[in-house]
Amino acid sequence: MASNRLELEIPNELAAQLEEIALALGIRDSSEAAVIAIADWVGRRKAELDDRDSSQRYFVNEALDALAAPSAPKK
C-alpha cells in the first residue's frame, strides 16, 4: 500500500486527548488514532462537498429526488 509521510506538530492537549482515545479504544498508539481521525474528518468533508455538487450525488439521493418530485416519470 502506498503512503505519504506527514509530520504534524500538535498542541499538548490534543496529543493527550489522542493518547486517551487510543488507549480507551485499543488503538496501537496516538499516531494511529490521529490517522483514523484525519481519515474520518476527510470523509465527512468529502461527503459535504459531494452533497453540494449535484454531479457527485450518490445514486440513492437521485432515486429519492425522483420519488419526491410529483411529476417525475416512473422508470
QUIHUTA-V648129 format. One record per residue. RES is the residue in three letters. SS is DSSP state (~ for helix, > for strand, _ for the rest). PHI is phi as a letter, one per 20 degrees, with the letter a starting at -180 (none if undefined). Layout:
BEGIN
<<RES;SS;PHI> <RES;SS;PHI>>
END
This chain:
BEGIN
<<MET;_;none> <ALA;_;f> <SER;_;b> <ASN;_;c> <ARG;_;e> <LEU;_;c> <GLU;_;d> <LEU;_;c> <GLU;_;d> <ILE;_;c> <PRO;_;f> <ASN;~;g> <GLU;~;f> <LEU;~;f> <ALA;~;f> <ALA;~;f> <GLN;~;f> <LEU;~;f> <GLU;~;f> <GLU;~;f> <ILE;~;f> <ALA;~;g> <LEU;~;f> <ALA;~;f> <LEU;~;e> <GLY;_;m> <ILE;_;e> <ARG;_;g> <ASP;_;a> <SER;~;f> <SER;~;f> <GLU;~;f> <ALA;~;f> <ALA;~;f> <VAL;~;f> <ILE;~;f> <ALA;~;f> <ILE;~;f> <ALA;~;f> <ASP;~;f> <TRP;~;f> <VAL;~;f> <GLY;~;g> <ARG;~;f> <ARG;~;f> <LYS;~;f> <ALA;~;f> <GLU;~;f> <LEU;~;f> <ASP;~;f> <ASP;~;f> <ARG;~;f> <ASP;_;d> <SER;~;f> <SER;~;f> <GLN;~;d> <ARG;_;f> <TYR;_;f> <PHE;~;f> <VAL;~;f> <ASN;~;f> <GLU;~;f> <ALA;~;f> <LEU;~;f> <ASP;~;f> <ALA;~;f> <LEU;~;f> <ALA;~;f> <ALA;_;f> <PRO;_;f> <SER;_;d> <ALA;_;f> <PRO;_;f> <LYS;_;e> <LYS;_;e>>
END
